[in-house]
Amino acid sequence: DVQRDGFSDDRHPLRTTLLVLRGFLQQTPLNRDEAMALWPLIVLRATLLNLAIAKLLETDPDNDYLKHEIEENVKLVEAVLAVPAASAIAAIVQLCGFTANDHQNTIATQPPLTVALASSASSATTTKLDLTSLSDAFAHSGEWLTQRDVS
């Protein structure tokens, strides 16, 4: 219950997530892995939106709507990041019907969520990643083609 979990404050960023999730679960239950992934996906989605707005501001720096949106989005991302990831994940997993024992060890080993915020177009730095098989990021002289004994 959202009230019992300590997320009853209307301003708490996790409250809205839990209320929406409760309605969603009535139609489509999540499995344990999906429940574990939900909060990190919410954080990443908010961050992606922040970067997208910053990129749009690069092309239209006088757009008052975008200036307002990036200010509001920074507040949103900061609020979401203020929630300890382990607490958010635990609340979501419990709401999905899994017990504390089902997720406690996995949550303890999760790396912290970190993101970079763009508060204006000039502060946004983006890097294009090439994740194709021909990318230099995977340039290991075809090492992945060589069969190795992994025992």
Rosetta blueprint (number, residue, H / E / L):
1 D L
2 V L
3 Q L
4 R L
5 D L
6 G L
7 F L
8 S L
9 D L
10 D L
11 R L
12 H L
13 P H
14 L H
15 R H
16 T H
17 T H
18 L H
19 L H
20 V H
21 L H
22 R H
23 G H
24 F H
25 L H
26 Q H
27 Q H
28 T L
29 P L
30 L L
31 N L
32 R H
33 D H
34 E H
35 A H
36 M H
37 A H
38 L H
39 W H
40 P H
41 L H
42 I H
43 V H
44 L H
45 R H
46 A H
47 T H
48 L H
49 L H
50 N H
51 L H
52 A H
53 I H
54 A H
55 K H
56 L H
57 L H
58 E H
59 T H
60 D L
61 P L
62 D L
63 N L
64 D H
65 Y H
66 L H
67 K H
68 H H
69 E H
70 I H
71 E H
72 E H
73 N H
74 V H
75 K H
76 L H
77 V H
78 E H
79 A H
80 V H
81 L H
82 A H
83 V L
84 P L
85 A H
86 A H
87 S H
88 A H
89 I H
90 A H
91 A H
92 I H
93 V H
94 Q H
95 L H
96 C L
97 G L
98 F L
99 T L
100 A H
101 N H
102 D H
103 H H
104 Q H
105 N H
106 T H
107 I H
108 A H
109 T L
110 Q L
111 P L
112 P L
113 L L
114 T L
115 V L
116 A L
117 L L
118 A L
119 S L
120 S L
121 A H
122 S H
123 S H
124 A L
125 T L
126 T L
127 T L
128 K L
129 L L
130 D L
131 L L
132 T L
133 S L
134 L L
135 S L
136 D H
137 A H
138 F H
139 A L
140 H L
141 S L
142 G L
143 E H
144 W H
145 L H
146 T L
147 Q L
148 R L
149 D L
150 V L
151 S L
